[in-house]
Amino acid sequence: MPRIRRNTNEPGIRGLFRFRPETALPFNGLVEALLCGPGTLTRGDCSYAV
């Protein structure tokens, strides 16, 4: 299985955003559009921490 070597101990996607910070903004925009756009989720339901 391929692995991405990172210089951080942060788990999951947070570590990848520290590795390649330029990817965080577009990804957060996608999450915002998919989860927090018009729909049945409240703002609290779709909140995420990156």
N, CA, C and O atoms as a DFTB+ gen file, in Angstrom:
200 C
 N C O
     1  1       0.840      -1.173       0.000
     2  2       0.000       0.000       0.000
     3  2       0.893       1.248       0.000
     4  3       1.816       1.338       0.809
     5  1       0.631       2.213      -0.899
     6  2       1.429       3.434      -0.941
     7  2       1.258       4.259       0.328
     8  3       0.192       4.264       0.944
     9  1       2.299       4.940       0.701
    10  2       2.272       5.807       1.879
    11  2       2.863       7.161       1.498
    12  3       3.728       7.250       0.626
    13  1       2.390       8.207       2.156
    14  2       2.965       9.536       2.011
    15  2       3.727       9.822       3.292
    16  3       3.139       9.879       4.371
    17  1       5.023      10.001       3.174
    18  2       5.829      10.303       4.357
    19  2       5.661      11.783       4.698
    20  3       5.830      12.656       3.847
    21  1       5.324      12.043       5.961
    22  2       5.081      13.406       6.416
    23  2       6.009      13.724       7.576
    24  3       6.462      12.828       8.288
    25  1       6.284      14.992       7.759
    26  2       7.103      15.444       8.876
    27  2       6.225      16.009       9.981
    28  3       6.537      17.057      10.545
    29  1       5.141      15.333      10.292
    30  2       4.223      15.772      11.333
    31  2       3.608      14.551      11.990
    32  3       3.517      13.486      11.379
    33  1       3.195      14.705      13.209
    34  2       2.518      13.616      13.918
    35  2       1.009      13.786      13.923
    36  3       0.296      12.992      14.536
    37  1       0.516      14.815      13.243
    38  2      -0.925      15.033      13.224
    39  2      -1.589      13.922      12.412
    40  3      -1.096      13.534      11.353
    41  1      -2.709      13.418      12.919
    42  2      -3.370      12.302      12.242
    43  2      -4.170      12.724      11.017
    44  3      -4.567      13.880      10.872
    45  1      -4.387      11.774      10.163
    46  2      -5.310      11.909       9.042
    47  2      -5.073      13.102       8.141
    48  3      -3.937      13.449       7.815
    49  1      -6.172      13.721       7.747
    50  2      -6.135      14.791       6.755
    51  2      -5.384      16.011       7.264
    52  3      -4.804      16.747       6.466
    53  1      -5.381      16.243       8.569
    54  2      -4.649      17.387       9.122
    55  2      -3.160      17.283       8.794
    56  3      -2.532      18.280       8.438
    57  1      -2.604      16.100       8.912
    58  2      -1.206      15.897       8.590
    59  2      -0.918      16.145       7.117
    60  3       0.122      16.703       6.769
    61  1      -1.831      15.734       6.258
    62  2      -1.654      15.968       4.824
    63  2      -1.740      17.450       4.493
    64  3      -1.009      17.931       3.627
    65  1      -2.622      18.184       5.170
    66  2      -2.716      19.626       4.945
    67  2      -1.453      20.339       5.414
    68  3      -1.059      21.342       4.820
    69  1      -0.822      19.846       6.455
    70  2       0.450      20.434       6.900
    71  2       1.556      20.101       5.884
    72  3       2.438      20.920       5.628
    73  1       1.497      18.913       5.321
    74  2       2.474      18.480       4.316
    75  2       2.336      19.301       3.032
    76  3       3.335      19.724       2.450
    77  1       1.098      19.524       2.597
    78  2       0.820      20.285       1.368
    79  2      -0.275      21.309       1.666
    80  3      -1.426      21.100       1.284
    81  1       0.060      22.415       2.343
    82  2      -0.950      23.376       2.778
    83  2      -1.758      23.997       1.643
    84  3      -2.888      24.432       1.860
    85  1      -1.199      24.044       0.443
    86  2      -1.946      24.630      -0.674
    87  2      -3.167      23.805      -1.052
    88  3      -4.033      24.292      -1.779
    89  1      -3.256      22.571      -0.576
    90  2      -4.421      21.734      -0.877
    91  2      -5.575      21.968       0.091
    92  3      -6.704      21.567      -0.195
    93  1      -5.319      22.602       1.220
    94  2      -6.356      22.770       2.244
    95  2      -7.493      23.666       1.767
    96  3      -8.659      23.320       1.955
    97  1      -7.186      24.800       1.160
    98  2      -8.219      25.744       0.751
    99  2      -9.188      25.144      -0.269
   100  3     -10.398      25.228      -0.060
   101  1      -8.712      24.544      -1.362
   102  2      -9.660      23.945      -2.312
   103  2     -10.478      22.807      -1.695
   104  3     -11.669      22.669      -1.974
   105  1      -9.840      22.005      -0.865
   106  2     -10.559      20.897      -0.237
   107  2     -11.634      21.423       0.714
   108  3     -12.751      20.905       0.740
   109  1     -11.299      22.443       1.489
   110  2     -12.291      23.026       2.392
   111  2     -13.454      23.626       1.616
   112  3     -14.597      23.571       2.070
   113  1     -13.173      24.197       0.452
   114  2     -14.250      24.719      -0.393
   115  2     -15.172      23.613      -0.885
   116  3     -16.389      23.787      -0.943
   117  1     -14.588      22.479      -1.236
   118  2     -15.391      21.330      -1.664
   119  2     -16.271      20.834      -0.521
   120  3     -17.460      20.579      -0.712
   121  1     -15.690      20.700       0.654
   122  2     -16.457      20.261       1.820
   123  2     -17.597      21.239       2.109
   124  3     -18.726      20.830       2.380
   125  1     -17.289      22.514       2.047
   126  2     -18.307      23.548       2.279
   127  2     -19.462      23.396       1.290
   128  3     -20.629      23.449       1.679
   129  1     -19.133      23.207       0.013
   130  2     -20.165      23.088      -1.024
   131  2     -20.988      21.814      -0.855
   132  3     -22.211      21.843      -0.992
   133  1     -20.329      20.703      -0.558
   134  2     -21.035      19.426      -0.468
   135  2     -21.840      19.281       0.811
   136  3     -22.985      18.831       0.773
   137  1     -21.264      19.654       1.934
   138  2     -21.916      19.402       3.216
   139  2     -22.719      20.580       3.742
   140  3     -23.727      20.387       4.422
   141  1     -22.288      21.792       3.436
   142  2     -22.899      22.957       4.076
   143  2     -23.747      23.783       3.123
   144  3     -24.270      24.830       3.506
   145  1     -23.887      23.326       1.897
   146  2     -24.736      24.032       0.953
   147  2     -26.199      23.766       1.268
   148  3     -26.518      23.213       2.321
   149  1     -27.082      24.153       0.372
   150  2     -28.506      23.918       0.594
   151  2     -28.778      22.437       0.866
   152  3     -28.326      21.565       0.125
   153  1     -29.505      22.177       1.913
   154  2     -29.812      20.795       2.274
   155  2     -30.412      20.716       3.660
   156  3     -30.869      21.715       4.216
   157  1     -30.405      19.528       4.203
   158  2     -31.070      19.297       5.488
   159  2     -30.137      19.417       6.681
   160  3     -30.607      19.402       7.818
   161  1     -28.839      19.536       6.466
   162  2     -27.904      19.657       7.581
   163  2     -27.916      21.080       8.127
   164  3     -27.973      22.045       7.365
   165  1     -27.860      21.203       9.453
   166  2     -27.698      22.516      10.058
   167  2     -26.235      22.904       9.973
   168  3     -25.393      22.064       9.653
   169  1     -25.916      24.150      10.251
   170  2     -24.525      24.603      10.226
   171  2     -23.703      23.796      11.236
   172  3     -22.552      23.456      10.963
   173  1     -24.280      23.493      12.386
   174  2     -23.584      22.686      13.390
   175  2     -23.342      21.258      12.929
   176  3     -22.306      20.672      13.243
   177  1     -24.297      20.688      12.180
   178  2     -24.133      19.325      11.661
   179  2     -23.013      19.227      10.651
   180  3     -22.305      18.221      10.598
   181  1     -22.846      20.266       9.846
   182  2     -21.864      20.183       8.763
   183  2     -20.523      20.780       9.162
   184  3     -19.614      20.848       8.334
   185  1     -20.378      21.212      10.401
   186  2     -19.112      21.820      10.800
   187  2     -18.008      20.778      10.779
   188  3     -18.246      19.594      11.018
   189  1     -16.828      21.223      10.497
   190  2     -15.666      20.347      10.423
   191  2     -14.471      21.146      10.913
   192  3     -14.461      22.375      10.835
   193  1     -13.500      20.469      11.398
   194  2     -12.282      21.128      11.886
   195  2     -11.098      20.664      11.057
   196  3     -10.779      19.476      11.010
   197  1     -10.464      21.602      10.415
   198  2      -9.266      21.312       9.630
   199  2      -8.160      22.201      10.096
   200  3      -7.048      22.130       9.572
